[in-house]
Amino acid sequence: MRVARAQHTILFMDTQVSLFQDLSTLTLDARRALRPLTRLLQEKRVLYKWGFPLSLQIKVDNYWQIIRWPINIPCFPWAAGLPNVAIPNWIFDNPPARTIVPTDAAHNITGEPATGPQQRQGGLNDPED
């Protein structure tokens, strides 16, 4: 983001325009909460990437290990052969009522479906919306 802020403005229809990446407060708080884990990944030279919506991802033996919810955290370091790490102040303990909880095909290291919150309360795909 520092690089994006350092970019020059562009001229569009006689108006100077500056473009900035915008991360929500929720995303920034989650990244801060996951900092102990990302530091461990950096120390062990394990490549990781951030996903959207918020997720932390690593690839181990051709399987993606993904953290989207606190329940994903215990298996994540183990899958990469790393020690467990305590993650304080995880912000998604009580997801907002209108959040669509992912129930996609993310799998843990054994190939079984990853566990996580399976219910949602309202959301963009509800026919009532």
N, C-alpha and C positions, 0 to 999 in steps of 0.2 A: 504494500500500500504506500510505502514511502516513495517508491519509484513512480507510482501513479500520481502522487501529489506533486512530484517534481516535474511532471510533464508540462510542456508549454500549453498555452491556450490555443484553440483553433478559431479561425475566423469563419463565421457562418452567417450569411445574409447581413453583412456589416455589423455583426455582433460578436464579441469575443466570448467563447464558450470554453469552460473547463469541465472535464469529465472526471468523476471520482468513483472508485468502487465503494459500495455501501454495504457493510455487514451489520446485521441487526445486533442489538445489545445482547439478545439471547445467544447468538452465535459467538460473540466475543467472550461472554461469560463461560460458555461451554469450553472454548479453547483454553481459557485460563484454568478451568477445572481439570482439563486433560493434560496440562503442562507437565506434571510429573511423569506421565506415560510418554509423551513426545520427547522429553529429555532422555529417558531411558532408551527409546528407539534410536535417538541420535548417537548416544554413547556407544551403542552396540552396532552402529552403522546399518540399521534396518531402515530401508526406504519406506516412507509412508506418504499418503496424500490425503488431503481434505476433500470431502465430497459435498454435494448439494442435493437435497437438504442436508443439514449438518450430519456428517459422518467422518470417522477416521478410519482409513483403510490401509491394510498391508496385504501383500500376496505371499502366501506360504505354500510351497508344493502345488502350485497351480490352483489353489483355492483362495478366494478373497476372504480375509477376516475383516469384519466390519463392526465398528462400534456405532450404534445409533441411539441406544438406550443403556441405562446403567446395568441392566441384566446381561449385556454383552461383554462387560468389562472383565469378569473373572476368567473367561476362556481366551481372551485376546492375547495377553502376554504369554500364556502357556503355549498357545499355538505357534508362537514365534520362538519358543525355547528360552523365554525370558522369565525372570522371577516375577511373582505377583507384585503389584504396586498399588498402594492405597490412593484412591482418588477422592479427595475431600470436596464437599460442596457441589456434588453433581446436581445440575439444575433441572433435569427432567424427571425427578422423582414423582412429580405430579404434573403430567403434561396438561396444557390448556385444554378445555373442554372441546374445542373445535379443531384440534389437531388430528390429522389423519395418521394413525399409528401404522408404521410399515409392517406388512405381513408378507414381504416378498420372499424370494427363494435364496436368501443369504444362508449359507450353511456353515456349520462349525467344522473343526478339523477332522471329525469322524465322518463327515459327509451327511450327518443328520441335520434336519432343519434347525437353524438357530432359534433359541427360545426368546421370547420377548412379549411385551404387552400385545394381546391379540384382540382386544375390544377397542372400539372407538365410540365416542359420543358425538355424533354429528360429523359433518365434514363436507368437502366439496363434491363428493360423489353421491351424496344422499339425494334420492328423488324428491324429497320434500323441499330441498333448497331452491 
